[in-house]
């Protein structure tokens, strides 16, 4: 199952993703644990969970730059195995029905 989260300006600026309460946060490893992030090109990135804030993954600056992620884009998080997640980026535009 893929969980979507809207990316904020600060997350892009500082290169992290922060999950609040919910299923994504419960699936992620504990504070300070190593994590492997696979991107859309199946490249592995060895990152770490934040040392004091649960549900926060640090070190995503290069991924945001490579995939030209902007504020308001969405990140899809899918658990592949224990401590291994796959991320994908989406540009969603919603229009109001007339």
C-alpha positions as CSV (number, residue, x, y, z in Angstrom):
1,X,0.0,0.0,0.0
2,X,1.3,3.5,-0.9
3,X,0.7,6.3,1.5
4,X,0.7,9.9,0.1
5,X,1.9,13.0,1.9
6,X,2.1,16.6,0.7
7,X,5.6,18.0,0.8
8,X,6.1,21.4,2.5
9,X,8.6,24.1,1.7
10,X,10.6,23.5,4.8
11,X,10.9,19.8,4.1
12,X,12.4,20.6,0.7
13,X,14.6,23.4,2.1
14,X,16.1,21.1,4.8
15,X,15.9,17.8,3.0
16,X,13.7,15.7,5.2
17,X,10.2,14.2,5.3
18,X,8.2,14.3,8.5
19,X,5.3,12.0,9.1
20,X,2.8,12.9,11.7
21,X,0.5,10.4,13.4
22,X,-0.8,7.5,11.4
23,X,0.1,4.4,9.6
24,X,3.2,5.7,7.8
25,X,4.8,6.7,11.1
26,X,4.0,3.3,12.7
27,X,5.6,1.4,9.9
28,X,8.9,3.4,9.9
29,X,11.9,2.3,12.0
30,X,12.6,3.8,15.4
31,X,14.6,7.0,16.2
32,X,18.2,7.0,14.9
33,X,17.9,3.7,13.0
34,X,19.4,3.2,9.5
35,X,16.9,3.0,6.6
36,X,17.3,2.2,2.9
37,X,15.3,4.4,0.5
38,X,14.7,3.2,-3.1
39,X,13.8,5.9,-5.6
40,X,11.9,5.6,-8.9
41,X,15.1,4.7,-10.7
42,X,15.6,1.8,-8.2
43,X,18.7,3.4,-6.7
44,X,19.4,2.7,-3.1
45,X,20.0,5.6,-0.7
46,X,21.3,4.7,2.8
47,X,19.8,7.2,5.2
48,X,18.9,7.5,8.9
49,X,15.8,8.2,10.8
50,X,16.1,11.5,12.8
51,X,17.8,11.1,16.2
52,X,15.2,12.7,18.3
53,X,12.0,13.2,16.3
54,X,10.0,10.0,15.6
55,X,8.7,9.5,12.0
56,X,11.2,11.8,10.4
57,X,13.7,10.7,7.7
58,X,16.7,12.9,7.1
59,X,19.0,13.2,4.1
60,X,16.5,13.6,1.2
61,X,18.0,16.9,-0.3
62,X,19.7,15.1,-3.2
63,X,16.5,13.2,-4.0
64,X,14.4,16.3,-4.0
65,X,16.9,18.0,-6.4
66,X,17.2,15.0,-8.7
67,X,13.5,14.7,-9.1
68,X,12.8,18.4,-9.2
69,X,10.4,18.3,-6.3
70,X,8.6,21.5,-5.4
71,X,6.4,22.7,-2.6
72,X,2.9,21.1,-2.9
73,X,4.1,17.9,-4.6
74,X,3.3,14.6,-3.0
75,X,5.6,11.9,-1.9
76,X,4.4,8.3,-2.0
77,X,5.9,6.0,0.7
78,X,5.7,2.2,0.3
79,X,7.2,-0.3,2.7
80,X,9.1,-3.0,0.8
81,X,10.7,-4.8,3.8
82,X,11.8,-4.0,7.3
83,X,13.8,-0.7,7.2
84,X,13.4,-0.5,3.4
85,X,11.0,1.9,1.8
86,X,10.3,3.0,-1.7
87,X,9.6,6.7,-2.4
88,X,7.9,8.2,-5.5
89,X,7.1,11.7,-6.2
90,X,3.8,13.0,-7.7
91,X,2.6,16.3,-9.1
92,X,-1.1,16.4,-8.5
93,X,-3.3,19.1,-9.8
94,X,-6.8,19.2,-8.6
95,X,-9.5,21.2,-10.3
96,X,-12.9,22.1,-9.1
97,X,-15.8,20.6,-11.0
98,X,-18.0,23.0,-12.8
